């Protein structure tokens, strides 16, 4: 009569048995995987490849999203006021004098142009004019040099520094006589994936003719201005050109990879379970409960996914370090945790079908009684 010990059959060979306590369920799962190293190593490799691709895609999604909205986050604005017919686009917004007078906020002007230096360096950039007395100016950080102070000086994105521009370089704009001199470099200064150049209204007045594109406030709620569109920071970011479409594309690919992980684990464990049904029948006939056998399958799924994820994380960080700075990839702890948890959960869900097969095994039919 079996009480607290069970006869565990070595995988694929009913003639070899081992006696284990119920507490050693994880040991049984590892032992079985060790006997079938090739089978399980192949599925771990497959989980690694899919997980690695998932981590890279998540990093690219975060990196590209940051390129689109980094400057907006740096401004510290909570509400953006645009022209009502602008469809939420900064470049298409031209505020009337009436709206500007009736609304309290920090004005900004925007102008897009390719800027170049005498050395031949070029950058497609977004020029943003702000007041030196605004909260946006105060929120801007400097990693080298200083903020713009006089007419003609600019504070530019650190992307310019990476590209080879230096403090004191004179920047020339296409089809314009306006000249800009770099006073310093600032991080987190990209808008719609282009580097930002900050300067004064006086400097770019010949380009914008005094046009105000938007009013920014640090308040979350303001009175609705006449003939204007009021957006929160998140609403404004979502309306940036290509931002929502880009996020939807990456989210679709990432979701599809989670489904692939679920299908792979389900198929693999299902095949192994079908092959071992006679063994499970004998074990059940010896008194081993179904709970013990299902936990063994869950343990294998957990081990497979954890091993695959760990290796994928290591390779993901190595890839992020080796990729050139031009590739916008951001792999942070929050993304790693959420991605890892998602992969492990999909792997555990993938064990449901094999567990169902184990639960319905009839020892009488399997043994042939």
C-alpha positions as CSV (number, residue, x, y, z in Angstrom):
1,X,0.0,0.0,0.0
2,X,1.6,3.3,-1.1
3,X,1.2,6.2,1.4
4,X,3.5,9.2,1.1
5,X,5.8,7.8,-1.6
6,X,5.2,7.2,-5.2
7,X,6.8,5.1,-7.9
8,X,8.1,7.5,-10.6
9,X,8.8,5.9,-14.0
10,X,11.8,7.0,-15.9
11,X,10.7,8.8,-19.1
12,X,10.2,6.6,-22.1
13,X,11.2,3.4,-20.2
14,X,8.7,1.8,-18.0
15,X,11.2,-0.7,-16.7
16,X,13.2,1.9,-14.8
17,X,11.6,3.4,-11.7
18,X,12.6,5.7,-8.9
19,X,11.0,6.4,-5.5
20,X,10.4,10.1,-4.8
21,X,8.4,12.1,-2.2
22,X,5.6,14.3,-3.4
23,X,7.7,17.4,-2.4
24,X,10.2,16.5,-5.1
25,X,7.9,17.4,-7.9
26,X,10.3,20.0,-9.3
27,X,13.1,17.5,-9.1
28,X,11.1,15.0,-11.1
29,X,10.5,17.7,-13.8
30,X,14.2,18.5,-14.0
31,X,15.2,14.8,-14.0
32,X,12.8,14.0,-16.9
33,X,14.2,17.0,-18.8
34,X,17.7,15.8,-18.2
35,X,16.9,12.4,-19.7
36,X,15.5,14.1,-22.8
37,X,18.1,16.8,-23.1
38,X,17.9,17.2,-26.9
39,X,14.1,17.5,-27.0
40,X,13.9,20.1,-24.2
41,X,17.0,22.0,-25.3
42,X,15.4,22.5,-28.7
43,X,12.2,24.0,-27.3
44,X,14.2,26.2,-24.9
45,X,16.2,27.4,-27.9
46,X,12.9,28.2,-29.7
47,X,11.6,30.1,-26.6
48,X,14.9,32.0,-26.4
49,X,14.7,33.1,-30.1
50,X,11.0,34.2,-29.8
51,X,11.7,35.9,-26.4
52,X,14.8,37.6,-27.8
53,X,12.8,39.0,-30.8
54,X,10.1,40.1,-28.4
55,X,12.6,42.0,-26.2
56,X,14.2,43.7,-29.2
57,X,10.9,44.7,-30.6
58,X,9.7,46.0,-27.2
59,X,13.0,48.0,-27.0
60,X,12.6,49.4,-30.5
61,X,9.0,50.3,-29.8
62,X,10.0,52.2,-26.6
63,X,13.0,53.8,-28.4
64,X,11.0,55.1,-31.4
65,X,8.2,56.3,-29.1
66,X,10.7,58.2,-27.1
67,X,12.1,59.8,-30.2
68,X,8.7,61.1,-31.1
69,X,7.7,62.5,-27.7
70,X,10.9,63.2,-25.7
71,X,10.8,66.9,-26.2
72,X,7.2,67.2,-25.2
73,X,7.9,65.4,-22.0
74,X,10.9,67.7,-21.3
75,X,8.7,70.8,-21.7
76,X,6.7,69.9,-18.6
77,X,3.5,71.1,-20.1
78,X,0.2,69.5,-19.2
79,X,-2.1,71.3,-21.6
80,X,-1.5,72.4,-25.2
81,X,-3.7,74.9,-27.0
82,X,-3.8,74.7,-30.8
83,X,-5.8,76.2,-33.7
84,X,-9.2,74.4,-33.9
85,X,-8.5,73.4,-37.5
86,X,-5.0,72.0,-36.9
87,X,-6.2,68.4,-36.2
88,X,-3.8,68.4,-33.3
89,X,-0.7,68.9,-35.4
90,X,1.7,71.6,-34.2
91,X,3.0,72.4,-37.7
92,X,-0.6,73.0,-38.9
93,X,-1.6,75.3,-36.1
94,X,-1.6,79.0,-36.5
95,X,-3.2,80.8,-33.5
96,X,-5.0,84.0,-33.9
97,X,-4.2,87.2,-32.0
98,X,-7.6,86.9,-30.3
99,X,-6.9,83.4,-29.0
100,X,-3.4,84.4,-27.8
101,X,-4.7,87.5,-25.9
102,X,-7.6,85.5,-24.3
103,X,-5.5,82.6,-23.2
104,X,-2.8,82.6,-20.5
105,X,0.0,80.3,-21.6
106,X,3.6,80.0,-22.8
107,X,3.7,80.6,-26.6
108,X,5.9,78.5,-28.9
109,X,6.7,78.8,-32.6
110,X,7.8,75.9,-34.8
111,X,9.8,75.8,-38.0
112,X,11.2,72.7,-39.8
113,X,14.3,72.9,-41.8
114,X,17.6,71.1,-42.7
115,X,20.5,72.8,-40.9
116,X,24.1,72.4,-41.9
117,X,27.5,73.5,-40.9
118,X,30.5,74.7,-43.0
119,X,32.0,71.3,-42.4
120,X,29.2,69.7,-44.5
121,X,27.3,68.2,-41.6
122,X,23.6,68.2,-42.0
123,X,20.6,67.5,-39.8
124,X,16.9,67.6,-40.5
125,X,15.6,69.5,-37.5
126,X,12.6,71.1,-35.8
127,X,13.3,74.6,-34.6
128,X,11.3,75.7,-31.5
129,X,11.1,79.3,-30.4
130,X,10.4,79.9,-26.7
131,X,10.7,82.7,-24.2
132,X,13.7,82.8,-21.8
133,X,11.2,83.6,-19.1
134,X,9.0,80.5,-19.7
135,X,8.7,77.4,-17.6
136,X,9.8,75.4,-20.7
137,X,13.1,77.3,-20.8
138,X,13.7,76.6,-17.1
139,X,12.9,72.9,-17.6
140,X,15.5,72.4,-20.3
141,X,18.7,70.7,-19.1
142,X,22.1,71.2,-20.5
143,X,24.8,68.5,-20.9
144,X,27.4,70.7,-22.5
145,X,27.7,74.5,-23.0
146,X,24.8,76.7,-22.0
147,X,21.3,77.7,-22.9
148,X,20.7,80.3,-25.7
149,X,20.8,83.8,-24.3
150,X,21.3,86.3,-27.2
151,X,19.8,86.6,-30.7
152,X,21.2,84.0,-33.1
153,X,22.3,81.5,-30.4
154,X,20.6,78.1,-30.1
155,X,20.4,75.2,-27.7
156,X,20.4,72.0,-29.8
157,X,19.7,68.3,-29.2
158,X,22.6,66.1,-28.2
159,X,22.0,64.2,-31.5
160,X,23.9,67.1,-33.1
161,X,26.8,66.4,-30.8
162,X,26.8,62.7,-31.7
163,X,26.7,63.7,-35.4
164,X,29.9,65.8,-35.0
165,X,28.6,69.3,-34.4
166,X,30.5,71.4,-31.8
167,X,29.7,74.4,-29.6
168,X,30.3,77.6,-31.5
169,X,29.5,76.0,-34.9
170,X,27.4,78.2,-37.2
171,X,24.3,76.6,-38.6
172,X,22.9,77.6,-42.0
173,X,19.3,77.0,-43.0
174,X,18.1,76.0,-46.4
175,X,16.8,78.9,-48.5
176,X,17.3,81.4,-45.7
177,X,19.9,84.0,-44.6
178,X,19.3,83.2,-41.0
179,X,22.4,82.0,-39.2
180,X,22.4,80.1,-35.8
181,X,25.3,79.6,-33.5
182,X,25.3,76.6,-31.2
183,X,25.5,77.6,-27.5
184,X,25.0,74.2,-25.9
185,X,23.5,70.7,-26.1
186,X,20.5,69.3,-24.4
187,X,19.3,65.7,-24.0
188,X,15.8,64.4,-24.6
189,X,15.2,66.9,-27.4
190,X,13.5,65.1,-30.2
191,X,10.1,65.7,-31.7
192,X,8.5,63.4,-34.3
193,X,11.9,61.6,-34.6
194,X,13.8,64.8,-35.5
195,X,16.3,66.7,-33.3
196,X,15.0,69.9,-31.8
197,X,16.8,73.3,-31.9
198,X,15.7,75.8,-29.2
199,X,16.0,79.5,-29.8
200,X,14.3,82.9,-29.2
201,X,11.4,84.3,-31.1
202,X,13.6,87.2,-32.3
203,X,16.0,84.8,-33.9
204,X,13.5,83.0,-36.1
205,X,11.0,85.8,-36.7
206,X,12.2,86.2,-40.3
207,X,11.2,82.5,-40.8
208,X,7.9,82.4,-39.0
209,X,6.9,86.0,-39.4
210,X,5.8,86.1,-35.8
211,X,3.4,83.2,-36.1
212,X,2.5,81.5,-32.8
213,X,1.8,77.8,-33.3
214,X,0.7,76.8,-29.7
215,X,0.2,77.9,-26.2
216,X,1.5,75.6,-23.4
217,X,0.4,75.6,-19.8
218,X,1.5,73.6,-16.7
219,X,-2.2,73.3,-15.6
220,X,-4.2,70.2,-16.4
221,X,-7.4,72.1,-16.9
222,X,-7.9,75.5,-18.5
223,X,-10.9,77.6,-19.7
224,X,-11.8,76.7,-23.3
225,X,-10.4,79.5,-25.5
226,X,-12.3,80.8,-28.5
227,X,-11.6,79.1,-31.9
228,X,-9.0,76.8,-30.3
229,X,-8.4,73.1,-29.6
230,X,-7.3,72.2,-26.1
231,X,-5.4,68.9,-25.7
232,X,-3.8,67.2,-22.8
233,X,-0.1,66.2,-23.1
234,X,-1.0,62.6,-23.9
235,X,-3.6,63.6,-26.5
236,X,-1.1,65.9,-28.2
237,X,1.5,63.1,-28.3
238,X,-1.0,60.6,-29.7
239,X,-1.7,63.1,-32.6
240,X,2.0,63.4,-33.5
241,X,2.5,62.3,-37.1
242,X,2.8,58.5,-37.3
243,X,3.0,58.0,-33.5
244,X,-0.3,56.0,-33.0
245,X,0.2,54.0,-36.2
246,X,3.7,53.1,-35.2
247,X,2.6,52.0,-31.7
248,X,-0.3,49.9,-33.1
249,X,2.1,48.2,-35.5
250,X,4.6,47.2,-32.8
251,X,1.8,46.2,-30.4
252,X,0.4,43.9,-33.1
253,X,3.8,42.2,-33.7
254,X,4.4,41.9,-29.9
255,X,1.0,40.4,-29.3
256,X,1.5,37.9,-32.1
257,X,4.8,36.8,-30.6
258,X,3.0,36.1,-27.3
259,X,0.6,33.9,-29.2
260,X,3.5,32.1,-30.9
261,X,5.0,31.3,-27.5
262,X,1.6,29.9,-26.3
263,X,1.2,27.7,-29.4
264,X,4.8,26.4,-29.3
265,X,4.6,25.4,-25.6
266,X,1.1,23.8,-26.1
267,X,2.2,21.7,-29.1
268,X,5.5,20.6,-27.6
269,X,4.0,19.5,-24.2
270,X,1.0,18.0,-25.9
271,X,3.1,15.7,-28.1
272,X,5.2,14.6,-25.1
273,X,2.1,14.0,-23.0
274,X,0.5,11.8,-25.7
275,X,3.8,9.8,-25.9
276,X,3.8,9.3,-22.2
277,X,0.1,8.4,-21.6
278,X,0.9,4.8,-20.9
279,X,3.3,5.9,-18.2
280,X,0.8,8.2,-16.7
281,X,-1.8,5.4,-16.7
282,X,0.6,3.2,-14.7
283,X,1.5,6.0,-12.3
284,X,-2.2,6.7,-11.7
285,X,-2.8,2.9,-11.1
286,X,-0.1,3.0,-8.4
287,X,-2.0,5.7,-6.6
288,X,-0.2,8.9,-7.7
289,X,-2.7,11.7,-7.8
290,X,-3.4,13.7,-11.0
291,X,-2.4,16.9,-9.1
292,X,1.1,15.6,-8.8
293,X,1.4,14.8,-12.5
294,X,-0.1,18.1,-13.6
295,X,2.3,20.0,-11.3
296,X,5.1,18.1,-13.0
297,X,4.0,19.4,-16.4
298,X,3.6,23.0,-15.1
299,X,7.1,22.8,-13.6
300,X,8.5,21.8,-16.9
301,X,6.8,24.6,-18.7
302,X,8.0,27.1,-16.0
303,X,11.6,25.9,-16.3
304,X,11.6,26.0,-20.1
305,X,10.2,29.6,-20.2
306,X,12.5,30.9,-17.4
307,X,15.7,29.4,-19.1
308,X,14.6,30.8,-22.5
309,X,13.8,34.3,-21.0
310,X,17.1,34.6,-19.0
311,X,19.2,33.9,-22.1
312,X,17.1,36.2,-24.2
313,X,17.5,39.0,-21.6
314,X,21.3,38.6,-21.6
315,X,21.5,38.7,-25.4
316,X,19.0,41.6,-25.5
317,X,21.3,43.8,-23.3
318,X,24.3,42.8,-25.3
319,X,22.5,43.7,-28.5
320,X,21.5,47.1,-27.1
321,X,25.1,47.8,-26.2
322,X,26.5,46.8,-29.6
323,X,23.9,48.6,-31.8
324,X,25.0,52.0,-33.0
325,X,23.5,55.1,-31.4
326,X,21.4,55.8,-34.5
327,X,19.2,52.7,-33.7
328,X,16.6,54.0,-31.2
329,X,16.4,51.0,-28.8
330,X,15.5,51.3,-25.1
331,X,15.7,48.2,-22.9
332,X,14.9,49.1,-19.3
333,X,13.9,47.1,-16.2
334,X,10.2,47.9,-16.5
335,X,10.1,46.5,-20.1
336,X,12.2,43.5,-19.1
337,X,9.9,42.6,-16.2
338,X,6.6,43.0,-18.1
339,X,7.9,41.1,-21.1
340,X,9.3,38.3,-18.9
341,X,6.1,37.9,-16.9
342,X,4.1,37.8,-20.2
343,X,6.3,35.1,-21.6
344,X,6.1,32.9,-18.5
345,X,2.4,33.3,-18.3
346,X,1.9,32.4,-21.9
347,X,4.1,29.3,-21.3
348,X,2.0,28.3,-18.3
349,X,-1.2,28.8,-20.2
350,X,0.3,26.6,-22.9
351,X,0.3,23.7,-20.4
352,X,-3.5,23.7,-20.1
353,X,-4.2,21.2,-23.0
354,X,-1.5,18.7,-21.9
355,X,-2.8,18.9,-18.3
356,X,-6.3,18.1,-19.6
357,X,-5.0,15.0,-21.4
358,X,-3.3,13.9,-18.2
359,X,-6.4,14.5,-16.1
360,X,-8.6,12.3,-18.4
361,X,-6.2,9.3,-18.6
362,X,-8.0,6.1,-17.5
363,X,-5.5,3.7,-16.0
364,X,-7.8,0.7,-16.6
365,X,-7.9,1.5,-20.4
366,X,-4.2,2.3,-20.7
367,X,-3.0,-0.8,-18.9
368,X,-5.4,-2.9,-20.9
369,X,-7.5,-4.3,-18.2
